[in-house]
Amino acid sequence: MNLSMRQLRAFLALAEERHFTRAAARVHLSQPAFSALIRDLEDGVGARLFDRTTRSVELTAEGRAFEVSARRVLHEAQEALSDLRERVAKRRGRVALAVLPALAAGWLPEVLARFRAQHPGIELEVADVLSQACIERLRVGHADLALAASRLDTPELRAEPFCSDGFHLVCRCDHPLAGKPALRLADLAPYPVIQLARSSSVRQHVEAAVYPRRLHTVMELEQLSTVAGMVRAGLGVTLVPALTLFHFAHPQLVTRPIQAKGLRRHIFLLRRRDRALSVAAQAMYEHLMAMRPQLGA
């Protein structure tokens, strides 16, 4: 049989009250409707659960055994409904993000702080990884949403434009390029350049923009903070997107926008096509879209 919450509540009310009229009033039913509900329950389980006399109502042996399970089932069902209501109300839940390291370090913290203030009960998980790792975490279900520099529209994944940023030269304030009002890629040709590793989206954008020429690369590094240190030491200049410039805020360094065809990084917000977002993840999606970085051309 298919037990209902209504039957369980009626059974437990009668088990506690030991009186049909009082138990019926407790669950807001008329006595005939309540009696029919108990009778249907007993017919469904194939056993008498109560011994009835004109003076008393007592649980049978089967009724006493069922009472233990009925209380547990009703409690678990109520807990499940309460948890669901909390999640629908955005007071509980969990969201996992996979985000490019530069966005995770610079733009994201304040965005998450505002989200946490609005939804303090939602747990947040952030993986600050490169584009391919962002996409892989989303693909295998380790992330609900990903911010990556790859537009990967597939039957499995959906990508939509999120933001884009132009590139800037970073050099020491005493470098020959520091005083030039307008810069082109050709202006970098005589100078040593410090670049990020080839696996980074930044490096891939730079390589595509200068092709078929090459920059005079003297060092390849994994971390932007390390690049900043090398530039401060005068070991070379670097090219980085606007969203990473917080790494280079230092009195010894200057930044200059550089104009070049195709030298613009586009960031995409990715999610699964074949799975609906949870209520918490949907709230995060809407929050991220509302807080997108606003960067000039």
Disulfide bonds with the S-S distance in Angstrom:
none
